[in-house]
Amino acid sequence: MEIKELYEKDFINQEVKISGWVKNHRKQAHFGFIDLYDGTTFKTLQVIYDDKLKEFDEITKIKLGSAVTVKGTLIKSPKEGQEFELSLTNLILEGNCPDDYPLQAKGRPTREFLREIAYLRPRTNLFQAVFRVRSVASYAIHKYFQERGYVYVHTPLITANDGEGAGQMFQVTTLDLDKVASTGKVDYEKDFFGKKVGLAVTGQLEGETFAMAYKKIYTFGPTFRAENSNTKTHASEFWMIEPEVAFCDLEGIMDIEEEMLKFVVKYVLDNCPDEMAFFDKFVEKGLIDKLTKLVNSKFTRIKHEDVITILKEAKIKWEFDPEYGEDIAKEHEKYITEYFNGPVFITDWPKDIKAFYMKQNADGKTVAAVDLEVPGAGELMGGSQREEDYDKLIARMQELNIPTEGMEWYLNLRKFGGCKHSGFGMGFERLLIYLTGVENIRDVIPYPRTPYNCEF
């Protein structure tokens, strides 16, 4: 039996057997209390025992972290706020835990310390909650797309294509790097794939090929960026959700972004009440109200140029002055969501600061791009209508010195039955930061990969 079942059905006055781990152990002279968890629910089971048990002395020696199987009668608890407890009749020590168990230490371990022992983090309350929400949010994303007829596409992790044009790819090779270093020569024809390849920074371009066959597709998988950044929101390995929809313009893709985000947030609120209550109490006060407000709000839609005008007219001394034709800073993102009191879609961005594949607007200065800014987190999603004009796309690539060689397959999508189509990307970990209030990306991914850090 699992602890979760005890909270779902009535087992009072029945004998039950549960296997799990000791989260807390309070011992008195003639009785004791064990808080047991088994990972099936955020809640624990209180196990009570006394010196009438012949194994009493042995049970009192059981340490935190030990794996045990307990058997006894489930009885109503006299403690306020606690539904029941288990009156112990038998305990089997499945796996002992020594005194040097890192989570034995008194006091609450810091998140920085727990990153050094990431393999034990899921045993703490915070990370029990974080990774349960990660699992449920992941399911909600698949549920949203699957119920609406999208095809789930597994795009390649090894690619010769730098989808963002940023050049920040991890290289994949079987060449002897010591030999390369000593000779100073690289012969890619002798490499495994016969050319220079790396880890994918996005699955978008390959996703577009499937959208031209299935109409509605989405990817959801790991991506990689060799960006030497140590901010709270950057990691070298992270997960992305990237839908692509044929016969869909910018307005249509914004409708999908808004609907999907509200669906996922509501699903997590409905299905992780204990975890969300924990975050609301111990991580970010008012988190549940913030998320509930998002679910019930109407997202504002406004052009980038109009946002800059609002920022320039604000009676605020900015650290970074807002300028037409330029990107906006975190302080601007925060102000604009407060200004509209909710999430904001910023559309029609300057062409010169956006990717080559975005549809060029008639003004020749902007592209049909959109960023979604949400209160308390800033940018959460980025998307665009893709350029469907073959000649315009080639001209833009040439303008940016992006080689067309090797990209024929992508360009040909515009020749072989091309149509207007749009898509967006959302970093899964950024969504989790928003959902949990846990502000560092290293604390919402099981094993964070950041510069100079690839540990367990």
C-alpha positions in Angstrom: 0.0 0.0 0.0 1.1 3.6 -0.6 0.7 6.7 1.7 -1.3 8.4 -1.1 -4.0 5.8 -0.9 -4.4 6.4 2.9 -5.5 10.0 2.1 -7.8 8.9 -0.8 -9.8 6.2 0.9 -11.0 5.4 4.5 -8.7 2.8 6.1 -9.4 3.8 9.7 -9.1 0.8 12.1 -7.7 -1.3 9.4 -4.3 -3.0 9.3 -1.9 -1.5 6.7 1.6 -2.0 5.5 3.7 0.8 4.1 7.3 1.0 2.8 9.1 4.3 2.8 11.8 6.5 4.3 12.2 8.2 7.7 11.9 11.9 7.3 11.8 12.7 11.1 12.2 10.6 14.3 11.3 12.0 17.7 12.1 9.7 20.6 10.9 9.8 24.2 11.6 7.5 27.2 8.6 5.3 26.6 7.3 6.1 23.1 8.3 7.7 19.8 7.1 9.2 16.5 8.3 8.5 13.0 7.4 10.7 10.1 7.4 8.5 7.1 7.2 9.4 3.4 7.2 7.2 0.3 7.2 9.7 -2.5 3.6 9.0 -3.6 2.4 12.2 -2.0 3.8 15.4 -0.5 2.1 14.3 2.8 3.8 12.1 5.4 2.4 9.4 7.6 3.0 9.6 11.4 3.9 6.3 12.9 3.6 6.0 16.7 5.2 3.3 18.8 5.7 2.6 22.5 7.8 0.4 24.8 5.2 -2.4 24.8 6.9 -3.5 21.6 9.7 -5.9 22.2 11.8 -4.2 19.5 11.3 -0.8 21.1 15.0 -0.2 21.8 16.0 -1.1 18.3 13.4 1.1 16.8 14.6 4.1 18.7 18.0 3.8 17.1 16.6 4.2 13.5 18.1 7.3 11.9 16.8 9.8 9.4 16.9 8.6 5.8 16.6 4.9 6.7 14.3 2.8 4.5 11.7 0.9 6.5 8.6 -1.2 6.1 6.0 -0.5 8.8 2.9 -2.5 9.7 0.1 -1.5 12.1 -3.4 -0.2 12.6 -4.5 3.1 11.1 -6.2 5.1 13.8 -7.7 8.6 14.0 -5.2 11.1 15.3 -5.9 13.2 18.3 -3.6 15.9 16.9 -5.4 18.9 15.3 -4.8 19.1 11.6 -3.8 15.5 11.3 -6.3 13.0 10.0 -4.8 9.7 11.2 -1.7 8.0 12.3 -0.3 4.4 12.3 -0.1 2.5 15.5 2.9 0.4 14.9 2.9 -3.4 15.4 6.0 -4.3 13.3 8.9 -2.6 11.7 11.5 -4.0 9.2 14.7 -2.0 8.6 15.2 -2.3 4.9 18.2 0.0 4.6 20.0 1.7 7.4 21.4 5.3 7.2 24.7 6.2 8.9 25.5 9.3 10.9 27.3 10.9 7.9 24.1 11.1 5.9 24.2 14.7 4.7 20.6 15.4 5.5 21.0 14.3 9.1 22.5 17.7 10.0 20.4 19.9 12.2 19.1 23.1 10.7 17.7 23.6 7.2 20.4 22.9 4.5 20.8 25.8 2.0 19.9 25.4 -1.7 23.6 26.0 -2.6 24.7 23.1 -0.3 22.0 20.8 -1.8 23.2 21.5 -5.3 26.4 19.9 -4.3 24.5 16.7 -3.4 21.9 16.9 -6.1 21.3 13.2 -6.0 19.8 13.6 -2.5 17.8 16.8 -3.2 14.5 15.0 -4.0 14.4 13.8 -0.3 13.9 17.3 1.0 10.5 19.0 1.2 11.4 21.8 -1.2 12.6 19.5 -4.0 9.9 16.9 -3.3 7.5 19.7 -4.2 9.6 21.1 -7.1 10.0 17.8 -9.0 6.4 16.7 -8.4 5.3 20.0 -10.0 7.8 19.5 -12.8 6.3 16.0 -13.5 2.7 17.3 -13.4 3.4 20.4 -15.5 5.1 18.1 -18.1 2.1 15.9 -18.2 -0.2 19.0 -18.5 1.8 20.2 -21.5 1.4 16.9 -23.3 -2.3 16.7 -22.3 -3.0 20.2 -23.8 -1.5 19.4 -27.2 -2.6 15.8 -27.4 -6.2 16.6 -26.7 -6.1 19.2 -29.5 -4.8 16.9 -32.2 -1.1 18.0 -32.2 1.5 15.5 -33.3 4.4 15.1 -30.9 7.7 15.2 -32.8 11.1 14.1 -31.6 13.5 16.5 -33.3 17.2 15.6 -33.5 19.6 16.4 -30.6 22.6 16.2 -32.9 22.5 18.6 -35.8 24.6 20.5 -38.3 22.2 23.4 -38.1 22.5 26.4 -35.7 18.8 27.2 -35.7 19.1 30.5 -33.9 22.2 31.7 -35.8 23.9 32.4 -32.6 26.8 30.1 -33.0 26.7 29.0 -29.3 26.6 25.2 -29.9 28.3 22.4 -28.1 30.4 20.5 -30.7 30.0 16.8 -31.1 33.1 14.9 -32.3 34.9 11.6 -32.2 38.2 13.1 -33.3 41.2 12.8 -31.0 41.3 16.3 -29.5 44.8 15.8 -28.2 46.0 15.1 -31.7 44.0 18.1 -33.1 45.7 20.3 -30.4 49.2 19.0 -31.3 48.8 19.3 -35.1 46.6 22.4 -35.1 44.5 20.8 -37.9 40.9 19.6 -37.9 39.8 17.2 -40.7 36.0 17.0 -40.4 35.9 14.5 -43.2 37.4 12.0 -40.8 34.9 12.8 -38.1 32.0 10.5 -37.3 29.5 12.5 -39.4 32.0 13.7 -42.0 31.3 17.3 -41.1 31.1 19.7 -38.2 28.0 19.0 -36.0 26.8 20.0 -32.6 24.1 19.7 -30.0 20.8 21.3 -31.0 19.9 24.7 -29.6 16.3 24.4 -30.9 14.0 21.9 -32.6 12.1 24.6 -34.3 13.4 24.3 -37.9 12.9 20.6 -38.0 9.5 21.1 -36.4 8.4 23.3 -39.3 9.0 20.4 -41.7 6.5 18.3 -39.8 4.0 21.2 -39.5 3.9 21.2 -43.3 2.7 17.6 -43.2 0.6 17.4 -40.0 -0.6 21.0 -39.7 -0.2 21.1 -35.9 2.9 19.7 -34.1 4.9 20.3 -31.0 8.3 19.3 -29.7 9.2 18.9 -26.0 12.7 17.9 -25.2 16.2 18.9 -24.2 18.2 21.7 -25.9 21.7 22.9 -25.4 23.4 26.3 -25.4 27.2 26.8 -24.9 26.6 30.2 -23.5 29.1 31.1 -20.7 26.4 32.6 -18.5 26.0 32.1 -14.7 22.7 34.0 -14.3 19.7 32.5 -12.3 17.8 31.9 -15.6 20.5 30.3 -17.8 21.6 26.7 -18.0 23.6 24.8 -20.6 21.1 22.0 -20.9 17.4 22.8 -20.6 14.0 21.7 -21.9 11.9 23.5 -24.5 8.3 23.3 -25.7 8.1 24.4 -29.4 4.8 24.1 -31.2 4.5 24.9 -35.0 1.2 25.4 -36.6 0.4 25.7 -40.4 -2.1 28.1 -41.8 -1.7 30.2 -38.6 -0.8 33.8 -38.3 0.7 35.8 -35.4 -2.7 36.5 -33.9 -3.6 32.8 -34.0 -0.3 31.7 -32.3 -0.9 34.3 -29.5 -4.3 32.7 -28.9 -2.6 29.3 -28.6 0.1 30.7 -26.2 -2.5 32.2 -23.9 -4.8 29.2 -23.9 -1.9 26.7 -23.3 -0.3 28.7 -20.5 -3.6 29.1 -18.7 -4.4 25.4 -19.1 -1.0 24.3 -17.7 -1.1 26.7 -14.7 -4.6 25.7 -13.8 -3.8 22.0 -14.1 -0.9 22.4 -11.7 -3.0 24.4 -9.2 -5.7 21.7 -9.3 -3.5 18.7 -9.1 -0.7 19.8 -6.8 -2.6 21.6 -4.0 -0.2 20.5 -1.2 2.9 21.4 -3.1 1.5 24.8 -4.2 0.5 25.5 -0.6 4.0 24.8 0.5 5.5 27.1 -2.1 3.0 29.8 -1.2 3.9 29.6 2.5 7.7 29.0 2.4 9.0 30.2 -1.0 6.8 33.0 -2.5 4.1 34.6 -0.5 1.0 35.2 -2.7 2.1 32.7 -5.3 -1.3 31.0 -5.6 -3.1 34.3 -5.9 -0.6 35.4 -8.6 -1.2 32.2 -10.7 -4.9 32.3 -10.2 -5.0 35.9 -11.4 -3.1 34.8 -14.5 -5.6 32.0 -15.3 -8.5 34.5 -15.0 -6.9 37.4 -16.8 -7.1 38.6 -20.4 -3.6 39.1 -21.9 -2.9 42.5 -23.3 -1.5 42.8 -26.9 0.6 45.8 -27.8 3.3 46.7 -30.4 6.9 47.1 -29.4 7.0 50.7 -30.6 4.0 51.5 -28.4 5.7 49.9 -25.4 8.8 52.0 -25.9 6.6 55.1 -26.0 5.0 54.1 -22.7 8.4 53.5 -21.1 9.7 56.8 -22.4 6.8 58.7 -21.0 7.0 57.0 -17.6 8.3 59.2 -14.7 11.0 56.8 -13.9 14.8 57.0 -13.9 15.8 53.9 -15.8 19.0 52.0 -15.4 18.8 51.3 -19.1 17.0 54.0 -21.2 14.4 52.5 -23.5 15.0 53.2 -27.2 13.0 52.6 -30.4 14.5 49.8 -32.4 16.2 48.2 -29.4 15.5 45.4 -27.0 13.9 46.0 -23.6 15.5 45.3 -20.2 14.2 43.4 -17.2 13.1 46.6 -15.5 11.0 47.5 -18.6 9.4 44.0 -18.6 8.4 44.5 -15.0 7.0 47.9 -15.5 4.9 47.0 -18.5 3.2 44.1 -16.8 2.5 46.3 -13.8 1.2 49.1 -16.2 -1.3 46.7 -17.7 -1.8 44.8 -14.4 -1.3 41.4 -16.1 0.4 39.4 -18.8 1.4 41.3 -22.0 2.1 40.2 -25.5 4.6 42.6 -27.1 4.4 42.3 -30.9 6.1 43.6 -34.1 9.6 43.7 -32.9 12.5 45.6 -34.7 13.8 43.3 -37.5 17.5 43.9 -36.6 17.2 42.3 -33.2 15.2 39.2 -34.2 16.0 35.9 -35.9 16.3 35.5 -39.7 13.2 33.2 -40.1 10.7 35.7 -38.8 8.1 37.1 -41.2 9.0 40.6 -42.4 6.3 43.2 -42.0 5.3 45.5 -44.7 7.0 48.5 -43.0 10.4 46.9 -43.8 11.5 47.7 -40.2 9.8 45.1 -38.1 8.9 41.4 -38.0 5.8 39.5 -36.9 7.4 38.4 -33.7 5.9 38.2 -30.2 7.3 38.0 -26.6 5.0 37.2 -23.7 5.8 39.1 -20.5 4.2 37.8 -17.3 4.1 39.6 -13.9 7.0 38.6 -11.6 9.0 36.7 -14.2 9.3 38.8 -17.4 9.7 37.0 -20.7 8.2 33.5 -20.6 7.6 32.7 -24.3 8.8 34.0 -27.6 7.3 33.3 -31.0 6.6 34.6 -34.5 4.9 34.1 -37.8 7.6 32.4 -39.9 8.7 33.9 -43.2 6.9 31.9 -45.9 8.3 34.0 -48.9 11.2 32.0 -50.4 12.9 35.1 -51.9 12.6 37.2 -48.8 14.0 34.4 -46.6 17.0 34.0 -48.8 17.6 37.7 -49.0 17.4 38.0 -45.2 19.9 35.1 -44.7 22.3 36.7 -47.1 21.9 40.1 -45.3 22.9 38.4 -42.1 25.7 36.3 -43.7 23.9 33.1 -42.8 25.0 30.4 -45.3 22.2 28.9 -47.4 24.3 25.8 -48.2 23.0 23.0 -46.1 19.8 24.8 -45.5 18.1 23.9 -48.8 15.7 21.6 -47.0 14.4 24.5 -44.9 14.2 26.9 -47.8 12.4 24.3 -49.9 9.5 24.3 -47.5 8.6 27.6 -49.0 8.7 26.2 -52.5 7.0 22.8 -52.0 3.5 23.7 -50.9 4.5 26.4 -48.5 1.9 28.4 -46.5 1.8 30.9 -43.7 2.7 29.3 -40.4 3.7 30.3 -36.9 5.2 28.9 -33.7 6.6 29.7 -30.4 9.1 28.5 -27.8 8.8 28.3 -24.1 11.6 27.2 -21.8 10.2 24.6 -19.5 12.5 25.6 -16.6 11.4 29.2 -16.9 7.8 28.1 -16.6 8.7 26.1 -13.5 10.4 29.1 -11.9 7.2 31.0 -12.5 5.0 28.1 -11.1 7.0 27.4 -8.0 8.5 30.8 -7.0 11.9 29.0 -6.9 14.0 31.7 -8.6 17.1 29.8 -9.7 17.0 27.5 -12.8 19.5 25.2 -11.0 16.8 24.4 -8.5 14.1 23.4 -10.9 16.1 20.9 -13.0 17.2 17.6 -11.5 20.9 17.8 -12.5 21.8 21.4 -13.6 24.4 21.8 -16.3 26.1 25.2 -16.1 29.6 26.5 -16.9 32.1 24.4 -15.0 29.4 22.3 -13.4 28.5 18.8 -14.6 28.1 16.9 -11.3 25.7 14.6 -9.6 
